[in-house]
Amino acid sequence: MQIRLATSDDIPNIMQIVRRVVPLMRASGNLQWDDRYPNPEVFAQDVQLSQLWVADVDGTLAGMAAITTDQAPEYAQVGWDIHELAIVVHRIAVDPDFAGRGIAVALMQQAETVARERGIAKLRVDTNTQNQVTQRLFPKLGYTFAGEITLDFRPGLNFLCYEKQLS
């Protein structure tokens, strides 16, 4: 597996992963993503900002994650100082065909690599309250639960926030 920055040529394959993941998410009650979000424009912006990473397994995209410093204003609901620089993982997904093969772990480890390279000691992530997979994953990777928030751009949904402090 190779973790690398995404290119604009990857966006069609990324959208294929989204189209495969969204029905599974919705079937489990996780309404975080739908047919409008995330979309090619969001991923194109991530690519332009060099913040979209993909997991490439023998030439097939197995997953992606946006590794950013973008913090929602609502993060303040859990007491976080959103003006403090942090690496924040957004839009992480794994193709169902690659589930259980460490793709999400590798992408989260890439976030730590980016943080260390940039001299940033905090990592933050949020997930829908219905996303049981990430709720199990983040604590295993050393993230601490910080609280629950709402996000203005995803009305009616609640999100759990997690943070990790690098040494």
Contacts in CASP RR format, 6 or more apart in sequence:
PFRMAT RR
TARGET T0000
AUTHOR 0000-0000-0000
METHOD contacts of the structure
MODEL  1
MQIRLATSDDIPNIMQIVRRVVPLMRASGNLQWDDRYPNPEVFAQDVQLS
QLWVADVDGTLAGMAAITTDQAPEYAQVGWDIHELAIVVHRIAVDPDFAG
RGIAVALMQQAETVARERGIAKLRVDTNTQNQVTQRLFPKLGYTFAGEIT
LDFRPGLNFLCYEKQLS
1 55 0 8 1.000
1 56 0 8 1.000
1 57 0 8 1.000
1 62 0 8 1.000
1 101 0 8 1.000
1 103 0 8 1.000
1 106 0 8 1.000
2 55 0 8 1.000
2 56 0 8 1.000
2 57 0 8 1.000
3 53 0 8 1.000
3 54 0 8 1.000
3 55 0 8 1.000
3 56 0 8 1.000
3 106 0 8 1.000
3 107 0 8 1.000
3 109 0 8 1.000
3 110 0 8 1.000
4 53 0 8 1.000
4 54 0 8 1.000
4 56 0 8 1.000
5 47 0 8 1.000
5 50 0 8 1.000
5 52 0 8 1.000
5 53 0 8 1.000
5 54 0 8 1.000
6 14 0 8 1.000
6 43 0 8 1.000
6 46 0 8 1.000
6 47 0 8 1.000
6 52 0 8 1.000
6 53 0 8 1.000
6 54 0 8 1.000
6 64 0 8 1.000
7 47 0 8 1.000
8 44 0 8 1.000
8 47 0 8 1.000
10 47 0 8 1.000
10 52 0 8 1.000
10 54 0 8 1.000
10 61 0 8 1.000
10 64 0 8 1.000
11 40 0 8 1.000
11 43 0 8 1.000
11 44 0 8 1.000
11 47 0 8 1.000
13 61 0 8 1.000
14 43 0 8 1.000
14 52 0 8 1.000
14 54 0 8 1.000
14 61 0 8 1.000
14 63 0 8 1.000
14 64 0 8 1.000
15 39 0 8 1.000
15 40 0 8 1.000
15 43 0 8 1.000
16 61 0 8 1.000
16 95 0 8 1.000
17 61 0 8 1.000
17 63 0 8 1.000
17 64 0 8 1.000
17 93 0 8 1.000
17 94 0 8 1.000
17 95 0 8 1.000
18 33 0 8 1.000
18 38 0 8 1.000
18 93 0 8 1.000
20 95 0 8 1.000
20 96 0 8 1.000
21 33 0 8 1.000
21 93 0 8 1.000
21 94 0 8 1.000
21 95 0 8 1.000
21 96 0 8 1.000
22 33 0 8 1.000
22 34 0 8 1.000
22 35 0 8 1.000
24 96 0 8 1.000
25 31 0 8 1.000
25 32 0 8 1.000
25 33 0 8 1.000
25 131 0 8 1.000
26 34 0 8 1.000
28 130 0 8 1.000
28 131 0 8 1.000
28 132 0 8 1.000
29 130 0 8 1.000
30 128 0 8 1.000
30 130 0 8 1.000
30 131 0 8 1.000
31 128 0 8 1.000
31 130 0 8 1.000
31 157 0 8 1.000
32 127 0 8 1.000
32 128 0 8 1.000
32 130 0 8 1.000
32 131 0 8 1.000
32 154 0 8 1.000
32 157 0 8 1.000
32 159 0 8 1.000
37 154 0 8 1.000
38 91 0 8 1.000
42 91 0 8 1.000
43 52 0 8 1.000
43 64 0 8 1.000
43 91 0 8 1.000
46 52 0 8 1.000
46 66 0 8 1.000
46 68 0 8 1.000
46 91 0 8 1.000
49 68 0 8 1.000
51 66 0 8 1.000
51 67 0 8 1.000
51 68 0 8 1.000
52 64 0 8 1.000
52 65 0 8 1.000
52 66 0 8 1.000
52 67 0 8 1.000
52 91 0 8 1.000
53 64 0 8 1.000
53 65 0 8 1.000
53 66 0 8 1.000
53 67 0 8 1.000
53 107 0 8 1.000
53 110 0 8 1.000
54 61 0 8 1.000
54 62 0 8 1.000
54 63 0 8 1.000
54 64 0 8 1.000
55 61 0 8 1.000
55 62 0 8 1.000
55 63 0 8 1.000
55 64 0 8 1.000
55 94 0 8 1.000
55 98 0 8 1.000
55 103 0 8 1.000
55 106 0 8 1.000
55 107 0 8 1.000
56 62 0 8 1.000
57 98 0 8 1.000
57 101 0 8 1.000
57 103 0 8 1.000
60 95 0 8 1.000
61 95 0 8 1.000
62 94 0 8 1.000
62 95 0 8 1.000
62 97 0 8 1.000
62 98 0 8 1.000
62 101 0 8 1.000
62 103 0 8 1.000
63 92 0 8 1.000
63 93 0 8 1.000
63 94 0 8 1.000
63 95 0 8 1.000
63 98 0 8 1.000
63 103 0 8 1.000
63 104 0 8 1.000
63 107 0 8 1.000
64 91 0 8 1.000
64 92 0 8 1.000
64 93 0 8 1.000
64 107 0 8 1.000
65 89 0 8 1.000
65 90 0 8 1.000
65 91 0 8 1.000
65 92 0 8 1.000
65 93 0 8 1.000
65 107 0 8 1.000
65 108 0 8 1.000
65 110 0 8 1.000
65 111 0 8 1.000
66 89 0 8 1.000
66 90 0 8 1.000
66 91 0 8 1.000
66 92 0 8 1.000
67 87 0 8 1.000
67 88 0 8 1.000
67 89 0 8 1.000
67 110 0 8 1.000
67 111 0 8 1.000
67 114 0 8 1.000
68 87 0 8 1.000
68 88 0 8 1.000
68 89 0 8 1.000
68 90 0 8 1.000
69 85 0 8 1.000
69 86 0 8 1.000
69 87 0 8 1.000
69 88 0 8 1.000
69 120 0 8 1.000
70 88 0 8 1.000
70 90 0 8 1.000
71 80 0 8 1.000
71 82 0 8 1.000
71 86 0 8 1.000
71 88 0 8 1.000
71 124 0 8 1.000
72 82 0 8 1.000
72 126 0 8 1.000
72 149 0 8 1.000
72 151 0 8 1.000
73 82 0 8 1.000
73 152 0 8 1.000
74 149 0 8 1.000
74 150 0 8 1.000
74 151 0 8 1.000
74 152 0 8 1.000
75 82 0 8 1.000
75 124 0 8 1.000
75 126 0 8 1.000
75 149 0 8 1.000
75 161 0 8 1.000
76 82 0 8 1.000
77 147 0 8 1.000
77 148 0 8 1.000
77 149 0 8 1.000
77 150 0 8 1.000
78 146 0 8 1.000
78 147 0 8 1.000
78 148 0 8 1.000
78 149 0 8 1.000
78 161 0 8 1.000
79 146 0 8 1.000
80 86 0 8 1.000
80 124 0 8 1.000
80 146 0 8 1.000
80 161 0 8 1.000
80 163 0 8 1.000
84 122 0 8 1.000
85 120 0 8 1.000
85 122 0 8 1.000
86 120 0 8 1.000
86 122 0 8 1.000
86 123 0 8 1.000
86 124 0 8 1.000
86 163 0 8 1.000
87 111 0 8 1.000
87 112 0 8 1.000
87 114 0 8 1.000
87 115 0 8 1.000
87 118 0 8 1.000
87 120 0 8 1.000
87 122 0 8 1.000
87 123 0 8 1.000
87 124 0 8 1.000
88 123 0 8 1.000
88 124 0 8 1.000
88 125 0 8 1.000
89 107 0 8 1.000
89 108 0 8 1.000
89 111 0 8 1.000
89 123 0 8 1.000
89 124 0 8 1.000
89 125 0 8 1.000
90 125 0 8 1.000
92 104 0 8 1.000
92 107 0 8 1.000
92 108 0 8 1.000
92 125 0 8 1.000
92 134 0 8 1.000
94 100 0 8 1.000
94 103 0 8 1.000
94 104 0 8 1.000
95 103 0 8 1.000
104 133 0 8 1.000
104 134 0 8 1.000
104 137 0 8 1.000
105 137 0 8 1.000
105 141 0 8 1.000
108 125 0 8 1.000
108 137 0 8 1.000
108 138 0 8 1.000
108 141 0 8 1.000
109 141 0 8 1.000
111 123 0 8 1.000
112 123 0 8 1.000
112 164 0 8 1.000
112 166 0 8 1.000
115 121 0 8 1.000
115 122 0 8 1.000
115 123 0 8 1.000
115 166 0 8 1.000
116 166 0 8 1.000
120 166 0 8 1.000
121 165 0 8 1.000
121 166 0 8 1.000
121 167 0 8 1.000
122 163 0 8 1.000
122 164 0 8 1.000
122 165 0 8 1.000
122 166 0 8 1.000
123 143 0 8 1.000
123 163 0 8 1.000
123 164 0 8 1.000
123 166 0 8 1.000
124 161 0 8 1.000
124 162 0 8 1.000
124 163 0 8 1.000
124 164 0 8 1.000
125 134 0 8 1.000
125 138 0 8 1.000
125 143 0 8 1.000
125 161 0 8 1.000
125 162 0 8 1.000
125 163 0 8 1.000
126 149 0 8 1.000
126 151 0 8 1.000
126 159 0 8 1.000
126 160 0 8 1.000
126 161 0 8 1.000
126 162 0 8 1.000
127 134 0 8 1.000
127 135 0 8 1.000
127 138 0 8 1.000
127 159 0 8 1.000
127 160 0 8 1.000
127 162 0 8 1.000
128 157 0 8 1.000
128 158 0 8 1.000
128 159 0 8 1.000
128 160 0 8 1.000
129 148 0 8 1.000
129 157 0 8 1.000
129 158 0 8 1.000
129 159 0 8 1.000
129 160 0 8 1.000
135 160 0 8 1.000
138 162 0 8 1.000
139 145 0 8 1.000
139 162 0 8 1.000
141 164 0 8 1.000
142 164 0 8 1.000
143 162 0 8 1.000
143 163 0 8 1.000
143 164 0 8 1.000
144 162 0 8 1.000
144 163 0 8 1.000
144 164 0 8 1.000
145 160 0 8 1.000
145 161 0 8 1.000
145 162 0 8 1.000
146 161 0 8 1.000
146 162 0 8 1.000
146 163 0 8 1.000
147 160 0 8 1.000
147 161 0 8 1.000
148 158 0 8 1.000
148 159 0 8 1.000
148 160 0 8 1.000
148 161 0 8 1.000
149 158 0 8 1.000
149 159 0 8 1.000
149 161 0 8 1.000
150 156 0 8 1.000
150 157 0 8 1.000
150 158 0 8 1.000
150 159 0 8 1.000
151 157 0 8 1.000
151 159 0 8 1.000
END
